[in-house]
Amino acid sequence: MKTSVEAMMIATRELTKRFKSVTAVDGITLEVADGELVALLGPNGAGKSTTLRMLTTLIPPTGGSAEVAGFDVVAKQREVRRRIGYIGQGNGAGHSQRGRDELISQGRAYGLPVRQARARAGELIESLGLGEVADRTVSSLSGGQRRRLDIAMGLIHAPELLFLDEPSTGLDPQNRANLQEHIVGLRREHGTTIVLTTHYLEEADSIAERVIVIDHGRIIADDTPQRLKAKHVGDRVFLGFGSEADATTAAGLLNGVREGDRVQVSADDGPRMVPGAIEELRTAGVAVHSVEVTRPTLDDVFLTLTGRSLRNEEA
Amino acid sequence: MSSLVTDTRVVFSRELRPVLRSPFSIVFSMVQPLFFLALFAPLLPEGSSLQWFVPGIIVMSCLFGSSMTGSNLLYEIQTGSHERMLVTPLRRPALLIGRALKEIVPMIAQAAVIVLACLPFGFRLHLTGAVLGLLILAGFCVGLGALSYTLALASKNQEWLFWTVQQTLLFPLLLLAGVLLPIDNGPGWLRLLSQINPMTYVVNAERALFDGDIWSRTTVYGLIAAAGVGLLGLFVGVRAMQRSD
């Protein structure tokens, strides 16, 4: 994952942001390599957006440092801005503007000549399916259409690094799936490095190859979703038996916990563990009546790490 | 430096585009001045009333339009458009200057509508004076617009603050500039307040210029007042924009 300093798209050291008495980001050190797709996961107020706002030069850090696309976010703001795309929580397009006009303005803002900006706007309108609405006033577009327009604006200059802040908040499930497809496609087709924040567990789980869990302004875990789950929670295997006596025997053999005629066993990889366990029990003369394997979610990871559930905060 | 110009042009044309797409919106924003023209002007005493009244209404129209323009930025701060612009490589000063310069365009269009509406009723237009008048007014409305944007940046997340300040200042500025009634016969304290209102000098200059009296001290005072407001507005506005997140 980590090769050389040059290949790092993002490198921060003890990045910190204090607002008066509140420390929103508390010494974050992280590296993101070229081409990674990373999700910052955490509850509201964990410091994800503040981290993103520092990395995108919107606010200066109060401590530590950060290099983005090879440039310092404080000393070389414009160099950073030229190289990154940012899709914020709100809608980027002005409501009294037309979508196509905004895309062209956005291209001009990144220094594209008018003709090139117009051509690029046309390409993005096409690829994001905005053809029918691009020449309408933004205020008349639906939430999903505006979000696609936001993505188009973020991509106008084909950035090597794209930040998305809570990209799917407020979208219905279909639009959310659609958006995730775009994000994954971007990565696959253009090798764009993508960093997004989310408090949707499923989103982090399904699209990110690397999840950085943030709580109270600190990184509390950083790994692939699979490894996070295996490391911090593991699978749970429930075996059902014909009698409590059988269950007691099985609990002893498998080092599990008995509840009535059921036994719960923890495992790093449940489905692989089950056949062997059944074989072992059969040798011992115990017949297994039912098997259920539950795989942990990232919420279980968060719960194990913090003692709190992310789901409560979603509501 | 040339890049600041390019950036300013990008911002300017972005701001102008919705106006050009629906030019009628310019007339909507000048409903109030038109009402004053239609319902107040007939009450003025006999004589050269229109010649005195119309330039003031043109300045009024500029005051109303430019002082409200910050609300557009306020809205863009709330929706996220402003944030998106802040992440682009556009220079911060351009984000303010481009917006403020755009105020000139609706101002000129509104002045034209008012003058055209008054010509049939005996208003006499002196073209050279009028052009110079609009030039002075351009400086004034750029300053007002910049101040309005500054107010918007300062009232981020508290929209009431913007409207409270804007509405509180609007009518004192207007009345003390002697737009609706002459100040000359008022009590001393009122005349003093009028004298420290830069808009007074702009209104006086517009009256003289639209009447063809070009090379007068009034013109110079108007020019100084307008340039002062313009530069102050840009200075304060650029500083506010540089601190914007």
Contacts between the chains, C-beta under 8 A, distances in Angstrom:
chain1	res1	chain2	res2	distance
A	53	B	245	7.3
A	56	B	87	5.4
A	57	B	87	7.1
A	58	B	83	6.9
A	58	B	86	6.0
A	58	B	87	6.5
A	58	B	245	5.2
A	59	B	245	4.9
A	78	B	89	5.0
A	81	B	87	6.1
A	81	B	88	6.2
A	81	B	89	4.5
A	82	B	89	4.9
A	84	B	87	7.4
A	86	B	84	7.1
A	86	B	87	4.2
A	88	B	80	5.0
A	88	B	83	5.0
A	88	B	84	6.2
A	88	B	87	7.7
A	89	B	80	6.6
A	90	B	78	7.6
A	90	B	79	5.2
A	90	B	80	2.0
A	90	B	81	7.5
A	90	B	83	6.6
A	91	B	79	5.2
A	91	B	80	5.2
A	91	B	81	7.1
A	92	B	80	5.7
A	92	B	81	5.8
A	92	B	83	7.6
A	92	B	84	3.6
A	93	B	81	6.5
A	94	B	14	7.7
A	94	B	18	7.5
A	94	B	76	5.9
A	94	B	79	7.7
A	94	B	81	4.7
A	95	B	75	7.1
A	95	B	79	6.4
A	95	B	81	7.9
A	96	B	18	4.3
A	96	B	72	7.7
A	97	B	14	7.5
A	97	B	17	6.5
A	97	B	18	5.8
A	98	B	17	7.8
A	98	B	21	6.9
A	101	B	14	7.6
A	101	B	17	5.2
A	101	B	21	7.8
A	102	B	14	7.8
A	105	B	10	6.5
A	105	B	13	7.4
A	105	B	14	4.2
A	105	B	17	7.6
A	106	B	84	7.7
A	106	B	88	7.1
A	108	B	10	4.5
A	108	B	13	7.9
A	108	B	14	8.0
A	109	B	7	7.8
A	109	B	10	5.6
A	109	B	85	7.0
A	109	B	88	4.0
A	109	B	89	7.0
A	109	B	90	5.0
A	110	B	88	6.1
A	110	B	89	6.4
A	111	B	89	6.9
A	150	B	84	7.9
A	153	B	84	6.6
